[in-house]
Amino acid sequence: MKRQPSWADLYAFEVTRTEHTPLFRQIYLQLRSAILTRRLRPGTKLPSTRELASQLGVSRSAVVVAYEQLLAEGYTAGRRGSGTYVSSDLPEPIEGRRRRRKKPVAAVASNDAPMQSIADFVDVTVQSDQRPFNLGRTLVDARTAELWRKLNGRLFRSLGPIHLGYSDPRGSIELRNTICDYLRAARGARCDPEQIVVTTGTQHGIDIVIRVLPGLSREVWVEDPGYPLTRQALLAAGAKVRPIPVDRQGIDVAAGIRSAPNARAVFVTPSHQFPTGVVLSMARRLELLAWARAKGAWIVEDDYASEFRYGGRPLASLQGLDEGERVIYIGTLNKALFPGLRIGYAVVPHALLRAFVAARYLMDRQPSTLSQALVAAFMEEGHFAAHIRRIRLLYRDQRDELVAALNYRLGEDLTVDAPDQGMHLVAFTRRGLSDIAIERAGRQHGVIVRAMSRLYVAAPARSALVLGFSGYPRHTITPAVERLAQVVEAQSKAPRRRQRLARAQVRGPV
Ligand SMILES: Cc1ncc(COP(=O)(O)O)c(C=O)c1O
């Protein structure tokens, strides 16, 4: 009969005292690995703790702890009086199974996200005075901060069962009522509180829409250039994305109809197209609604940042024009207040409401009751409207400061569009300057600008810098533009920086 391999033959242990891992854990991990790969077969008797300790030159207690752990996790079984055995009822070897796989495991699809690593996701979103002109930064002034503290205190003093349990997946009726009133008054929306679903923001709203709209794997229009996170979310869900060009009137509906007449949906930013900032003209709005009605398609209106309008009358939402209930309106308070808030909302046509609420419920049940109570009080008591009025003036000043500094310092290299609305502006590069090169070099000098040409998919790309102005205190803007100017001038083909410096030396400092 063949000799059963002895424990020592079978398994060459190595434990080291210099490692950070405690001895018992080293023993446990190596035994577990041997069991999972079937080097120690089911039913094999393990040596006694004393034997193994002496073989390894370790204290018996280290082996005892390792054995107890293996026993507790079911890798081994103890038979009274006869020692410890590898369990006989373990499933197929897990590590071995992995090793036998012929093809290497394919990397998980990147979803077209521009980020290379998880750290990049954090990096692109970091907002601080030191990172002008990163997009989407907001300001909360002392008054709002104080109110927020007070309301929070009041909320926590009144904390009761209503705040602690599960609740309506659409969000609290108080918050839905106040959002509904606000949307009717400020955005001309057609809605009743039953149709409002509280989300964590635009991204959440878009994600739910993608889950509930039938037939997205057919075709969907997106704006080109457009908001990358919408496109990435659609691609991640397997939608067939059709980029439709944007011109001075917004998305080119006729081009969309030529490209994909039977698309199931279109995702648009009509009030302030991202990134170009153009407003969807009335003619195009009506064209889009007529197409959606005729084809039974859905229009997803991303109405981000519409609170911040600096000149002229506010533009009503596309949803307010829609008599056929084809528009799903997605709004956010993460821009009007602050991105860390994570509260947004959707106005959902009745035909989609049940599916929408079901998807929201299955995803994460409901919004946070405490955040909702806080925001509802802030809005109901009139602080939201007052906050917007104050902050709008600050952002307008920041916009003006940025436009003036760019024109003064970079007028030869950039053509700046001063937007009537929103939180960012677009500065087109001149004289063949590359927005991508400036974006890259700017990052190294602590100036965050977004290259607009990277936001195009199929349409001929225009080279421009997208700069957020909201949230950067006025006094920080001109010094940041100076840094940007140095970056741009270094990129510029003609050595104009030297020329300008020479001129400055003649004239003295400005
Ligand atoms: C086009 C667009 N929509 C929506 C948002 C806001 O998204 P959220 O509410 O998820 O923070 C942004 C933020 O940058 C945006 O640029």
The ligand as a Gaussian input file, in Angstrom:
#p B3LYP/6-31G(d) Opt

LIG

0 1
 C      -25.152000      68.849000     -16.594000
 C      -25.169000      68.590000     -15.120000
 N      -26.258000      68.067000     -14.559000
 C      -26.329000      67.824000     -13.236000
 C      -25.278000      68.090000     -12.392000
 C      -25.456000      67.919000     -10.884000
 O      -25.413000      66.663000     -10.489000
 P      -25.744000      66.142000      -9.010000
 O      -27.074000      66.619000      -8.566000
 O      -25.707000      64.665000      -9.187000
 O      -24.662000      66.651000      -8.092000
 C      -24.107000      68.575000     -12.939000
 C      -22.953000      68.751000     -12.066000
 O      -21.845000      69.035000     -12.456000
 C      -24.065000      68.880000     -14.322000
 O      -22.964000      69.434000     -14.864000

